[in-house]
Amino acid sequence: MRWLSRHSPAIQATGSILAVLIASIATVIAAKTLGDQTELNRLSQDRFERRHASRVAWWYERDYQFDLYAEENRARVERAPAKSIVDYETITLVNRSPVSITLIEFAIGKPGVPATAWWLVPDLRPCESIRVRLRTERDNAIRYIKEGKEYYSNLYFADPAVTFWQNGAGGLLKDDANLRVRDSGSGLLQETKLISRAPTADCGESA
């Protein structure tokens, strides 16, 4: 008993230190758990938002090597009358989601500067693919073809879950800056020619 009496202050101090240490460890664990849960929630929300947009794809219809394609395409365009409207490129767009994709715009440009040209693209119905021709003035088409390797290409669109997305050089991203030009009044949007619509397989939401 005397020993306890003599060492009681030290025991109490040690107990206090241990209590503080345990509380600190518990706080760190709780913070880590909260951080992990927050990250899981963010990833879950991100997957939820992307469940439709991630099912949208597009590609150019080029059946052979680019340099040969560009040469033949330029020769075709150069035969057209000056100032005439010509077909510049043909693209396929696919919507494998069960919702409509709307407000679609297609853009090309050089890295580091705003897009050079924009086209208005028809809406995509659920589970549908379309083929469209990008149309522009002859001189524009010649320039686009000549500088084609320098361009990036982006597809901007809206789905019912999230406002705008772009899917091109930067992958699938939210277009938080609203880079589309449809409502800008700039008159930059060029027309496309719808070639075909067709149903598409493997339709549904991303997991």
C-alpha positions as CSV (number, residue, x, y, z in Angstrom):
1,M,0.0,0.0,0.0
2,R,2.8,2.3,0.8
3,W,4.4,1.6,-2.5
4,L,1.1,2.5,-4.2
5,S,0.9,5.6,-2.2
6,R,4.4,6.6,-3.1
7,H,4.0,5.9,-6.8
8,S,0.4,7.0,-7.2
9,P,1.2,10.3,-8.9
10,A,3.5,8.5,-11.4
11,I,0.9,5.9,-12.1
12,Q,-1.8,8.6,-12.6
13,A,0.5,10.5,-14.9
14,T,1.3,7.4,-16.9
15,G,-2.4,6.6,-17.1
16,S,-3.1,10.1,-18.3
17,I,-0.4,9.8,-21.0
18,L,-1.8,6.5,-22.1
19,A,-5.3,7.8,-22.3
20,V,-4.1,10.8,-24.4
21,L,-2.1,8.5,-26.6
22,I,-5.1,6.1,-27.1
23,A,-7.4,9.0,-27.8
24,S,-5.0,10.4,-30.4
25,I,-4.7,7.0,-32.1
26,A,-8.5,6.7,-32.1
27,T,-8.8,10.2,-33.6
28,V,-6.3,9.3,-36.4
29,I,-8.1,6.1,-37.2
30,A,-11.5,7.9,-37.2
31,A,-10.1,10.6,-39.5
32,K,-8.6,8.0,-41.8
33,T,-11.8,6.0,-41.9
34,L,-13.8,9.2,-42.6
35,G,-11.4,10.1,-45.4
36,D,-11.6,6.6,-46.9
37,Q,-15.4,6.7,-46.7
38,T,-15.5,10.2,-48.3
39,E,-13.3,9.0,-51.1
40,L,-15.5,5.9,-51.6
41,N,-18.6,8.2,-51.7
42,R,-16.9,10.4,-54.3
43,L,-15.9,7.5,-56.5
44,S,-19.4,6.1,-56.1
45,Q,-21.0,9.4,-57.1
46,D,-18.5,9.7,-60.0
47,R,-19.5,6.2,-61.3
48,F,-23.2,7.1,-60.9
49,E,-22.8,10.3,-62.9
50,R,-20.8,8.6,-65.7
51,R,-23.2,5.6,-66.0
52,H,-24.7,7.1,-69.2
53,A,-21.8,9.3,-70.6
54,S,-19.3,6.5,-70.4
55,R,-21.5,4.5,-72.9
56,V,-21.1,7.2,-75.6
57,A,-18.4,6.8,-78.2
58,W,-17.3,8.2,-81.6
59,W,-14.7,7.7,-84.2
60,Y,-13.6,8.9,-87.6
61,E,-14.4,6.6,-90.6
62,R,-10.9,6.3,-92.0
63,D,-10.3,2.9,-93.6
64,Y,-6.6,3.3,-94.3
65,Q,-3.4,5.1,-93.2
66,F,-3.9,8.8,-92.5
67,D,-1.4,10.3,-94.9
68,L,-2.9,8.4,-97.9
69,Y,-6.4,9.3,-96.7
70,A,-5.5,13.0,-96.3
71,E,-4.0,13.1,-99.8
72,E,-7.0,11.5,-101.4
73,N,-9.5,13.6,-99.4
74,R,-7.7,16.8,-100.2
75,A,-7.7,16.0,-103.9
76,R,-11.4,15.3,-103.8
77,V,-12.1,18.6,-102.0
78,E,-9.8,20.6,-104.3
79,R,-11.9,19.6,-107.3
80,A,-15.0,21.3,-105.7
81,P,-15.9,24.9,-106.8
82,A,-14.5,27.7,-104.7
83,K,-16.7,28.8,-101.8
84,S,-18.8,25.6,-102.1
85,I,-19.8,23.5,-99.1
86,V,-18.1,20.1,-99.1
87,D,-17.9,17.0,-96.9
88,Y,-14.8,17.3,-94.7
89,E,-14.9,14.1,-92.6
90,T,-17.4,11.3,-91.8
91,I,-17.8,10.3,-88.1
92,T,-19.8,7.5,-86.4
93,L,-21.4,8.2,-83.0
94,V,-22.7,5.5,-80.7
95,N,-25.0,5.8,-77.7
96,R,-25.1,2.5,-75.8
97,S,-27.0,4.0,-72.9
98,P,-30.8,3.7,-72.3
99,V,-31.2,7.5,-72.3
100,S,-31.1,10.2,-75.1
101,I,-27.9,12.2,-75.6
102,T,-28.6,15.7,-76.6
103,L,-26.9,19.1,-77.3
104,I,-24.2,17.4,-79.3
105,E,-21.3,19.4,-80.8
106,F,-18.2,18.2,-82.4
107,A,-15.0,20.4,-82.4
108,I,-11.5,20.3,-83.8
109,G,-8.6,22.6,-82.8
110,K,-4.9,22.8,-82.0
111,P,-3.6,22.2,-78.5
112,G,-3.4,25.2,-76.3
113,V,-5.9,27.4,-78.3
114,P,-9.7,27.4,-78.6
115,A,-11.3,25.1,-81.1
116,T,-10.9,26.0,-84.7
117,A,-14.2,24.7,-85.9
118,W,-17.5,23.4,-84.5
119,W,-20.3,21.3,-85.9
120,L,-23.9,20.8,-84.8
121,V,-24.6,17.0,-84.5
122,P,-28.1,15.4,-84.3
123,D,-29.3,14.0,-81.0
124,L,-28.6,10.4,-80.2
125,R,-31.6,8.3,-79.2
126,P,-31.2,5.5,-76.6
127,C,-29.3,2.5,-77.9
128,E,-28.6,4.1,-81.3
129,S,-25.7,4.8,-83.6
130,I,-25.5,7.5,-86.3
131,R,-23.2,8.4,-89.2
132,V,-22.8,12.0,-90.0
133,R,-20.6,14.0,-92.5
134,L,-19.0,17.2,-91.2
135,R,-19.6,19.9,-93.8
136,T,-17.7,23.1,-94.3
137,E,-16.5,25.6,-97.0
138,R,-14.0,24.2,-99.5
139,D,-11.1,26.4,-98.4
140,N,-11.7,25.5,-94.7
141,A,-11.8,21.8,-95.6
142,I,-8.4,22.0,-97.4
143,R,-6.8,23.7,-94.4
144,Y,-8.3,21.2,-91.9
145,I,-7.1,18.3,-94.0
146,K,-3.6,19.8,-94.5
147,E,-3.2,20.4,-90.7
148,G,-5.1,17.4,-89.6
149,K,-2.3,15.7,-87.7
150,E,-2.0,18.8,-85.5
151,Y,-5.7,18.8,-84.4
152,Y,-7.4,17.4,-81.4
153,S,-11.0,16.4,-81.6
154,N,-13.7,16.7,-79.0
155,L,-17.3,15.6,-78.7
156,Y,-19.5,17.7,-76.4
157,F,-22.9,16.5,-75.2
158,A,-25.4,16.4,-72.4
159,D,-27.1,13.5,-70.7
160,P,-29.9,13.5,-68.1
161,A,-27.6,12.9,-65.2
162,V,-24.9,15.5,-65.7
163,T,-24.9,18.6,-67.9
164,F,-22.0,18.6,-70.4
165,W,-19.2,16.2,-71.2
166,Q,-16.3,16.2,-73.6
167,N,-14.9,13.0,-75.0
168,G,-11.8,13.4,-77.0
169,A,-8.1,14.1,-76.4
170,G,-8.7,14.6,-72.7
171,G,-10.9,11.5,-72.2
172,L,-14.3,11.6,-70.6
173,L,-14.5,14.8,-68.6
174,K,-17.1,17.2,-67.2
175,D,-17.3,20.3,-69.3
176,D,-17.6,22.5,-66.2
177,A,-16.5,25.6,-68.2
178,N,-19.4,25.0,-70.7
179,L,-17.2,25.3,-73.7
180,R,-19.9,24.7,-76.2
181,V,-20.8,27.4,-78.6
182,R,-24.5,26.6,-79.3
183,D,-25.8,29.4,-77.2
184,S,-23.0,31.9,-77.6
185,G,-24.5,33.6,-80.6
186,S,-21.1,33.4,-82.3
187,G,-22.4,31.7,-85.5
188,L,-19.5,29.3,-85.4
189,L,-21.6,26.2,-85.6
190,Q,-21.5,24.4,-89.0
191,E,-24.0,21.9,-90.2
192,T,-23.6,18.1,-90.5
193,K,-25.3,15.8,-92.9
194,L,-27.0,12.8,-91.3
195,I,-26.2,9.6,-93.3
196,S,-27.9,6.9,-91.3
197,R,-29.4,5.8,-88.0
198,A,-29.3,2.3,-86.7
199,P,-29.9,0.4,-83.4
200,T,-26.8,-0.7,-81.5
201,A,-26.2,-3.8,-79.4
202,D,-24.7,-4.0,-75.9
203,C,-27.0,-1.3,-74.6
204,G,-27.3,-0.4,-70.9
205,E,-25.8,1.5,-68.0
206,S,-22.2,1.2,-66.8
207,A,-21.8,-0.7,-63.5
